[in-house]
Amino acid sequence: MHSSEAEGLGVEIERLRRRVLGLSYAQLDAGSSPGHSRRALIRSALSDLAGLSWQASALPGPCPAVPDHGDAALGYQLTALLQDCLAAGGDTEHAAWQRAVRLRRAL
């Protein structure tokens, strides 16, 4: 991937982090459909990213659950897991960029 594409990924991850951190408790509780809050969408994305990272690491056993450190940590957890998926080889930079864009737009 070219440096401009890598920069684009970094910018998109930062935009996603800021978007999540900017959500109020009421906005996290709200969602696009009943029973599907933004918080649940983010937690689901965290779980998916953890699974990708775990799979790429080839460690034995089941993937551990992503710890719940509260709403204030959600943006940081997303950032860390997106970057971890890249480092572990579980995602390409383009796939990580697409994942970050989709999630940010869904929020």
N, C-alpha and C positions, 0 to 999 in steps of 0.2 A: 504494500500500500504506500502511496506517495505521502510525503510529509504534509501536504495540504489536506489529504483525506484523514490522516492521523490527527491533525489539528481540528478538523471538523468533528471527529469523534470526541475529542476532549471538550470542545465547545458544547456539543449535544449532551454529554454526560453532565457538564456543569449546569446547563439549562434545566435538565431533569431534576438535578439535586435542588436547585433553587425553586423550581416549581413545587416539589414535594414539601420543602421546608416552608414555603409561603402559604401552604394550606392551613386554614384554621381548623379547630376541632370540629366545628359544624360542617365545614367543607369536606373533611375526611369522613364524617359520618354519612354525608350525602353521596348519591351515586346516580348513574344513568338509569338504573332500574331498581325497583324495590328489592331489598335484600342483598344488593351488590354495592357496597360502599366503596369509596376510593381507597379507604384503609385496607379493605379486603383485597382489592385489586393489587395494591402495592405489596401486601403480604404474600399474595399468590406469586407475584413476579419475583419476590425474594426467594421463595421456595424453589421456583423453576431455575433461577440463576444458581442457587446453591447446588441443585441437582446436576446442572451442567458442569459446574466446577468440580464437584465430587467425582463425576463420571470421567472427566478428563484427567483427574489426578491418579486414577486407577488404584485408589486405596480400597482395601477390602471392607466389606460390610455395608450396611445401609447409610445413606446420607444423613448426618445429624440435622436436627431441626434448626432453623435460624432463630436465634434467641430474640425475644421480644424485649427491646430496651426502651419501649415507649415511642410515642409519635414523633418526638423531637429527633430521634435517631434514624427514622425511616430513610430520609434522603441520603444520609451518610452510608447506611447499610447498602442501599442501591448502588451508590458510587463504588463502594469497596467490592461488591460482588460482580459488577460489570467489569471492573478492572481485573479481578481475580480470574474471571472466565477467560479473559484475553491471555493473562499470564500462564494459565494452566493449559491453554490450547483448546479450551472448550468452545471457543467462539472466534470467528475471524473479526477483524476490525469492522468490516462492512456489516456483518451480521449483528455485531454489538451496536453499531450506529443505528441500524434499522430497529432493533429492539428498543433502544432508548427513545427514538422518535415515536414509535407506536405507543409506548407507555406514556410519554409526556402528552401526546395528543389525546389519549384516552382519559387523562386526568383533567 
